[in-house]
Amino acid sequence: MQKIRDLEAIGEPKTRREIPLTRPSVGEQELEEIRGVLESGWLAQGPKVKEFERQLAMRFGAKYVVATSSCTTSLSLAIDALGLKSAGEVIVPDFTFPATGNVAVRAGSKPVLVDVDATTYAIDTSAMKTAITRRTTAIIPVHPFGHPFEMDEVYEIADKHGIAVIEDAATAFGTKYKGRLVGSSGKAVCFSFHPRKLLTTAEGGCLVTDDKGLYERAVAMRSHGQVTEKDGRVRFLYNGLNYRMSDVHAAIGIAQLSRIDSIIGSRRRQAEVYGDLLRSSKLDVRVPTEESWAYHTYQSYVVVLGSSLPGNEKLSPRLKKKFGVETQVGTYSLGVQPSFKHSISKGTLAVSKKLYRRSLTLPLFESLSEEEQAYVVDSLKAASRL
Ligand SMILES: Cc1ncc(COP(=O)(O)O)c(C=O)c1O
């Protein structure tokens, strides 16, 4: 009761609600698919994973898809299957989820952290260029929050230096670069199917490529390094681990794939609504940019708080406690995390560090109504004044 009176004193919004950051778009179709798998008696990686991989490959216009237990394991698989030399340097953007850098560390490489572009929040290609040394073995650029990175520039620089590129497309299902779907580059592209992503399998991921050798090594390494010879004999060629997806998870993915275009469509409409609401609120925030060459899917709707507003550390708990609105930092600056203290930081990483303090992810999910979006923006306005 006290809380509601507090809100009324501010003048907006009047009725407290509970709005989560995300709510996955799952329903009857997913339940039916899961039931089918449970009844079939085959639960581990099997026919459903094969079917999911086939449908994904068709969608991406790619030759091969290897479904995995997460995006993290698909990134690791890509590093192993590409045979990246350990003790090399791997360039990663500083502003990303730690998995992007952790996979390099776990492969015995040193992450070289470079700053990001202040508009797209993707790797700054000039900073990337200056970070290349004789020891660089790979670049793991990230497509941030559903917006693509500058793919032509990244690939041109990497090709010139003979460096591998592993695309961290965890958040980029349905994202397009110059009209082409992320996943269609033919190289090594890794997606996440975590519940905060546009397409979910509960937990899961995949590696997409056109490279037959990479695909064959990845398939073996996904499952203990095992290959089945023509005569049916099993041999272990690599010291692979178990990165497999189960048929239960793949079944959820198959149901999701049939609805993904409408999920993406509603997200883009909701992003427009947020943009209109935020602009008319006159709040000192930067709304996400969609470059002319980009098709943004808004996996996360991330605003950047202007200098007249408190930082995310203050605003986020205030929004939850006073208004029931769950928000989160956009993503992390790796350079300031204790686990990356042995990395190489290229320059001051000023943009990334600022985004780490000032970015805020607003709630966004298919069933979020316009009215709820207005409540989120009103709450943000009121919380900024407290
Ligand atoms: C950029 C990026 N890379 C990798 C990951 C890891 O994905 P997963 O949870 O599927 O391993 C995430 C997760 O949010 C991410 O945002």
The ligand as an ORCA input file, in Angstrom:
! r2SCAN-3c Opt
* xyz 0 1
  C      27.085    -12.600    -27.118
  C      26.851    -13.915    -26.422
  N      27.657    -14.953    -26.674
  C      27.482    -16.153    -26.086
  C      26.453    -16.360    -25.193
  C      26.293    -17.708    -24.540
  O      25.142    -18.356    -25.000
  P      24.668    -19.741    -24.314
  O      23.982    -19.371    -23.041
  O      23.726    -20.360    -25.304
  O      25.871    -20.563    -24.088
  C      25.581    -15.314    -24.899
  C      24.480    -15.519    -23.947
  O      23.687    -14.666    -23.672
  C      25.778    -14.053    -25.529
  O      24.982    -13.022    -25.279
*
